[in-house]
Amino acid sequence: MSALTIYADDNPQQVLLETAAGDEIAAALAEIGVRFERWKAECEITPQMSPDEILAAYAGEIERLKRDEGYVTVDVIGMLPDHPQKDEFRQKFLAEHTHSEDEVRFFVEGEGLFCLHQDGKVFQVRCCRDDLISVPANITHWFDMGPAPRFTAIRLFNNPEGWVANFTGSDIAERFPKFG
């Protein structure tokens, strides 16, 4: 289930807000410029579907975002618990970083935890199937896929080469709850 927990960035025990209501999640994230939406597929999604079939199932929503936000590249990425580099990928994304463009993820299946560091707060967003999150360029954040990752996500980019992480060097991610 989707959820949002907001903490004071200097105290991971101080919960400022906790909610699982989609409209409350969207409203709280909108205050820091982050988009949160729920999408429904135009057909049933199955584990056997190819990336092209997955993209076709969400074609209307993808085209809307490309038109409205100028995204030019879209792909599908996934991670399963048996991936040989899962620990390496998890560690890389756990470090606080920014991007020079938006980070847009739509969860087709599975889940993950986006942690946004903004305005003296840490916003932990548990994203699940049917959740779209769009983190604007230059917002400090990290992503935790958990120790046994299981997700498929659609990614949209402004830059055809994709995104590049600019790590802050902060250890803040180590002080806050992990996923899984």
N, C-alpha and C positions, 0 to 999 in steps of 0.2 A: 504494500500500500504506500502511496506517495505520502511524504511527510516533510515538514519543515521544523527545524529547531534553530532558534537564534540564541547565541551566547554573547556575553561581553567578551571582547577579544583578549582581555587580560585575566579572565577567570572562567575556565571551562566548566566549573560547577554552577555558574550563575546563568540559569536559563531565563531568557527574557520573553520568549514566545515558543510555544509548541503547538502545532496544529497538523491535522491530516485533511482539512477541508480545502479542496482545490481552489476555491475562490479566495480564501484567506492566504494560501500559499502564493497565488498569482499577485494579489494586492501587495503583500509584504515585499516580494521580490521586485515588483514594478517600482517601488520607492527607491531602489538602487539601480534602476535601469535594466533589470534582468527580465526577460520574457519567459513565462511559464504557461504552457497550453496543454490541453488534452486533445488528441487526435483519434479518430476512428478510421480503420481501414475500409477501403471500398470493396473488399472481399475478405474471406477468411484467410488468416495467416497461419501457415503450417511450418513445422521445422524443416521440411524438405524443400521449401521454396528457395530459388536462386536469388542472388542480389537484384537482378533485373526484375524478377517477379515482385519482390518486396518493394522496389522503387515504384513499380506500376501500381501497386495497391494504394500508395500514398501520393500518387501523381498530382492530384488536385492541390493538396496542401503544400507539396514541394514547389509546384509552379507558383503558388501564391507568394511563398517566401522569396523565391528567386526574383519574382517581379517586384515585390515591395521592398526588399532589402538588398537587391543587387548580387545575390549569390550566383556564382557561375559554375561551381563544381559540386557534385553530390556523389557520395558513395555509401557503401554499407560495410560496417566493421563488426566483428564478433569476437568473443572470447569465451572459452569453455574451461572448466576446472582441470582438464588434462593437457592444456597448452604447455609445451615445454618451457616457455619463457614467461609464464604468468607472474612469477615472483619478481622478475626483473622489470616487467612492464608496470606492475603495481608500485614498486619502489619509485620508478621514474615519475609516475603521475602523482605520487603522494607529496612530492616537494612543491611548495608554493611557487607559482609562476604567473606570468601574464602572457598574452598574445597580442600581436599588433593588429589582429582582426578578431571578429566575433568567433566564439566557440559555440557552435550550434549542434545539439545532439537530440535525436528523437529515439526513444527506446521502443523498439519493435517487440522485444521480449527481454525478460530478465530485469536486472536492476543494478544501480550503482549510486554512490554518494558524491555529489558535488558540494564542495565547501568553498564558500565565497567570503573573502575578507574585505570588508568595506565599512567605512564610517564607524570604526571602533567596535565592530561586531563581526562575528563569524556566523554565517548563514549556512547550515547544513541541510541540503535538499536531497532527500531520498527519492530518486527518480525510478519509476517502474514502467512496465508496459503501458503504452499510449501517452507517455509524458514527453513533452518537448521542453527543453531548456535552451535559452540563448544567452550566453554570457558575453556582454559587450567587450570590445577590445580594451586592454589595459586594466581590467579588474583583476586583482590578485585572487588566485583560487588554487585549489588542488582537487584531484579526483581519486576516490578510493573505490576500486572494483572488488575489494574483499579478498580473503585468502583462497576462496574457491569461486572465481569469477564465472558468471553465466549471464551473458547479455548479447543482444544483437542491436545495433544502433545505426541510424542513418545520420550521416554527417553532411553539413553544407558549409561551403567555403566561399569567401570573396576572392581569394587568390588561387588560381589553378594549381599551384604547387602545394597547397594545403597550409597548415599552420606550423609555426615554429614556437617552441616554448622558450620564454625568457625567464630563467629562474632567479628568484629574489635573494636566495641565500638564507632566508629566514627559517627558523626551526618551529614556527608556530603550528604546523600540521602535526608535529609530534606530541603536542600538548592537548589535542582535542580527540574526542572519541573516534575510533575507527569503525569501518563498516564490516559487519560480519563478525 
